[in-house]
Amino acid sequence: MSNASSKIVFQGEPGANSHIACQEVFPEYEAVPCATFEDAFAEVAEGRAALAMIPIENSVAGRVADIHYLMPTSGLSIIGEYFLPIHHQLVGVRGATLEGLTHIRSHVMALGQCRKLIRKRGVTAVIAADTAGSAREIAALGDATQGALASSLAAEIYGLDILASDVEDEDHNTTRFVILSREPRWVDAGGSGTITTFVFRVRNVPAALYKAMGGFATNGVNMTKLESYQLEGQFFATQFYADIEGHPHDPAVARALDELEYYTREFKILGVYKAASFRESIRETAVEEPSLRHPE
């Protein structure tokens, strides 16, 4: 496959977790690496690729930097989501040993997800551009004191030994990806399991955010995520990112969004898409967990 309609781009190098997500969701597409998130967005926006697989948050390390800033101005739409369990392998060159490592390099998110290992080994953490790139770099160095946190796919691609397997701090370590397209592809209204993602800025009036959120409560709309972040380096230019369950054409959601817009200066829907099945499994786990049940 070589035409744009059969390409999906990701940030990083071959073997990155984003590469794995592309393979799992779109095995029929050609997965194309990009040096930066901006490059990946541009490939889709300018028609050189059909889709982008972009990590947006991690269950351990939190929000992926820059994505919330890039999406609203990219001209792209979210058409789907995917949750990938993340398993980090500590890799080294052939013949390297765990005891001989002095440095471990990887993406800042991966380092943050493996703090226990880094502390236990007493090694120096080195921030790199991405996980797979770190694997490539230590393969090129050929230095047995240099390790990397990367995927098993990256270890295979770059001919490295896995010195320790699944070294992430938490076994629930999961990254949520969004799938971006140049054209909006809203799922049909009336179905179940729909997520609507939007960004907004509130008007400069007292209790604007409280009032804007009130419509979701009174209309019974579940908001699964609400995050704020500063714009243009200003303390008082705050934008909010939100995910809700439901479709904008559902009566309850429509009423809630109407009330929201009344109190906002800017409002933009980034996507209306089918919720990943992972969400339902998490919901079932939460219901079954005794400590989370309502006391009888």
Sequence and secondary structure as in RCSB ss.txt:
>XXXX:A:sequence
MSNASSKIVFQGEPGANSHIACQEVFPEYEAVPCATFEDAFAEVAEGRAALAMIPIENSVAGRVADIHYLMPTSG
LSIIGEYFLPIHHQLVGVRGATLEGLTHIRSHVMALGQCRKLIRKRGVTAVIAADTAGSAREIAALGDATQGALA
SSLAAEIYGLDILASDVEDEDHNTTRFVILSREPRWVDAGGSGTITTFVFRVRNVPAALYKAMGGFATNGVNMTK
LESYQLEGQFFATQFYADIEGHPHDPAVARALDELEYYTREFKILGVYKAASFRESIRETAVEEPSLRHPE
>XXXX:A:secstr
  SGGGEEEEES TT HHHHHHHHH TTSEEEEESSHHHHHHHHHTTS SEEEEEEEETTTEE TTHHHHHHHH 
 EEEEEEEEE   EEEESTT  STT  EEEEEHHHHHHTHHHHHHHT EEEEES HHHHHHHHHHHT TTEEEEE
 HHHHHHTT EEEES   S TT EEEEEEEESS     TT SSEEEEEEEEE SSTTHHHHHHHHHHHTT  EEE
EEEEESTT TT EEEEEEEES TTSHHHHHHHHHHHHTEEEEEEEEEEE  HHHHHHHHHHHH GGGS   
